């Protein structure tokens, strides 16, 4: 390679790394500032000039949040609902995707088209009808109703269907049928293990969607003891004195389950994304 080519390659790499560093700073700056502010007294959060390191650092915000507010219940509500919704959604989407990918039945194209078309419908459009149906059928309990929108999302079914078409050979399924396996046993013993990367990716997406949901809990939940974390933090933010100190402390604690899920499923997530990129 001639000197001019090497210099151009070095310049492109420097530009790439500078862009990545700028994006990293843009995404991490709010998190770092929230972490810093959670250890500051309320009067110091908007002090000028701004200081990144709290001086003095205090645990008062966390103690007040955990003792004076039902933060523990909000945290439990959000985490349990999100975990339950994730498990149910991943299983149902994988099962539905398997049906669309490997079975031929009357109306399959129509059903898949209707399901896929529902991706273009904003959730706000069906929010009120869904709420009315749940209330009229006596299923309006927050512990149940908060999970309903994430049971069988069209995106998850489509994702599983595409991955099964590409990643589950028909020959393997036929061999299992010849050996006497039933269809549901084939799904549990053969299909699900082959779907681990895509299940991890779908699990992370579903958990974050459910955990961060605000509009549906806002319509459904009226008891402050059953608020999810987004609703609870919004309540603190809308308080008379704008309790920024408690909001920042709550935001820091609220991010922990999402980080834990990502760390736990990061390998499956990256494998699922890379597989989709290679095979797509």
MIGU-670485 format. One line per 5 residues: their letters; for each residue z, y, x of C-alpha. Coordinates in steps of 0.5 Angstrom, whole numbers, always signed. Last residue first. Layout:
<recs>
a	Z Y X; ...
</recs>
This chain:
<recs>
xxxxx	+12 -24 -62; +13 -30 -58; +16 -26 -52; +19 -20 -55; +22 -25 -60
xxxxx	+25 -29 -55; +28 -23 -51; +31 -21 -57; +34 -27 -59; +36 -29 -52
xxxxx	+40 -22 -51; +43 -23 -58; +46 -30 -56; +48 -27 -49; +52 -21 -52
xxxxx	+55 -25 -58; +62 -25 -55; +61 -18 -52; +58 -15 -58; +63 -18 -63
xxxxx	+69 -15 -58; +65 -8 -58; +65 -8 -66; +72 -10 -66; +74 -4 -61
xxxxx	+71 +1 -64; +76 +3 -70; +81 +4 -65; +78 +10 -61; +76 +12 -68
xxxxx	+83 +12 -71; +85 +16 -65; +80 +21 -66; +81 +22 -73; +89 +22 -72
xxxxx	+88 +28 -67; +82 +31 -71; +87 +32 -77; +83 +37 -81; +89 +41 -84
xxxxx	+88 +40 -91; +86 +33 -90; +78 +32 -90; +78 +29 -83; +84 +24 -85
xxxxx	+80 +22 -91; +74 +21 -88; +78 +16 -83; +80 +12 -88; +73 +12 -92
xxxxx	+70 +9 -85; +76 +5 -84; +76 +1 -90; +80 +3 -96; +84 -2 -100
xxxxx	+91 +2 -99; +87 +8 -101; +86 +5 -108; +79 +8 -111; +74 +3 -108
xxxxx	+67 +1 -110; +63 +8 -110; +66 +10 -103; +66 +3 -101; +58 +3 -102
xxxxx	+57 +9 -98; +61 +8 -92; +58 +2 -89; +60 +2 -81; +63 -5 -81
xxxxx	+58 -8 -86; +52 -6 -82; +56 -7 -75; +57 -14 -77; +50 -16 -80
xxxxx	+47 -13 -74; +51 -17 -69; +51 -23 -73; +43 -23 -74; +43 -22 -66
xxxxx	+47 -28 -65; +44 -32 -71; +37 -31 -67; +40 -34 -60; +43 -40 -64
xxxxx	+37 -42 -68; +36 -49 -65; +43 -51 -66; +42 -49 -74; +36 -53 -74
xxxxx	+38 -59 -72; +45 -61 -74; +46 -57 -80; +39 -56 -83; +37 -63 -82
xxxxx	+44 -65 -85; +41 -61 -91; +34 -64 -91; +37 -71 -91; +37 -75 -85
xxxxx	+34 -82 -85; +31 -83 -78; +24 -82 -81; +27 -75 -83; +29 -73 -76
xxxxx	+23 -75 -73; +19 -70 -78; +24 -65 -77; +23 -65 -69; +15 -66 -70
xxxxx	+15 -59 -75; +17 -55 -69; +23 -50 -70; +22 -44 -65; +16 -40 -68
xxxxx	+16 -41 -76; +24 -42 -75; +24 -35 -72; +20 -32 -77; +24 -34 -83
xxxxx	+30 -32 -79; +28 -25 -79; +25 -25 -86; +32 -28 -89; +36 -23 -85
xxxxx	+32 -17 -86; +32 -19 -94; +39 -18 -94; +43 -25 -97; +50 -24 -97
xxxxx	+51 -17 -94; +51 -13 -101; +56 -18 -104; +61 -17 -98; +65 -11 -101
xxxxx	+65 -14 -108; +69 -20 -106; +75 -16 -102; +74 -10 -106; +75 -14 -113
xxxxx	+69 -12 -118; +68 -19 -120; +70 -18 -127; +62 -19 -130; +62 -12 -132
xxxxx	+65 -9 -126; +60 -13 -121; +54 -11 -126; +56 -4 -126; +57 -3 -118
xxxxx	+50 -7 -117; +47 -2 -122; +50 +4 -118; +48 +2 -111; +41 +0 -113
xxxxx	+37 +6 -111; +42 +8 -106; +40 +2 -102; +34 +4 -101; +28 +0 -103
xxxxx	+23 -1 -98; +26 -8 -95; +25 -10 -102; +18 -12 -101; +20 -17 -97
xxxxx	+24 -21 -102; +18 -20 -107; +13 -22 -102; +17 -28 -101; +18 -30 -108
xxxxx	+11 -29 -109; +9 -33 -103; +14 -39 -105; +12 -39 -112; +11 -46 -113
xxxxx	+13 -50 -107; +12 -51 -99; +18 -52 -95; +18 -50 -87; +19 -43 -87
xxxxx	+21 -40 -93; +26 -46 -94; +29 -45 -87; +29 -37 -88; +33 -38 -94
xxxxx	+38 -43 -90; +38 -38 -84; +39 -32 -89; +45 -36 -92; +49 -38 -86
xxxxx	+48 -31 -83; +50 -28 -89; +56 -32 -90; +59 -31 -83; +57 -24 -82
xxxxx	+60 -22 -89; +67 -26 -88; +67 -22 -81; +66 -15 -84; +70 -16 -90
xxxxx	+76 -19 -85; +75 -13 -80; +74 -7 -85; +80 -9 -89; +85 -11 -83
xxxxx	+83 -4 -80; +84 +0 -87; +91 -4 -88; +93 -2 -81; +91 +5 -82
xxxxx	+96 +6 -87; +98 +12 -85; +105 +15 -82; +107 +10 -77; +100 +7 -74
xxxxx	+97 +14 -74; +103 +18 -72; +104 +13 -66; +97 +13 -64; +97 +21 -64
xxxxx	+103 +21 -61; +101 +17 -55; +101 +23 -50; +97 +26 -44; +99 +32 -41
xxxxx	+94 +35 -39; +89 +31 -42; +83 +30 -38; +76 +32 -40; +78 +39 -40
xxxxx	+75 +45 -45; +75 +52 -43; +77 +53 -48; +82 +49 -52; +79 +45 -58
xxxxx	+82 +39 -57; +89 +42 -54; +92 +44 -61; +91 +37 -64; +95 +35 -58
xxxxx	+91 +31 -53; +91 +23 -52; +85 +22 -58; +81 +28 -55; +80 +24 -48
xxxxx	+78 +18 -52; +73 +22 -57; +70 +26 -51; +69 +19 -47; +65 +16 -54
xxxxx	+62 +23 -55; +59 +23 -47; +57 +16 -47; +50 +16 -51; +48 +23 -48
xxxxx	+50 +20 -41; +46 +14 -42; +40 +18 -44; +41 +22 -38; +42 +16 -33
xxxxx	+36 +13 -36; +31 +19 -35; +34 +20 -28; +32 +12 -27; +25 +13 -30
xxxxx	+24 +19 -26; +26 +16 -19; +22 +10 -21; +16 +14 -22; +17 +18 -16
xxxxx	+18 +12 -11; +11 +9 -14; +8 +16 -13; +10 +16 -6; +9 +9 -4
xxxxx	+1 +10 -7; +1 +16 -2; +3 +12 +4; -2 +7 +3; +0 +0 +0
</recs>
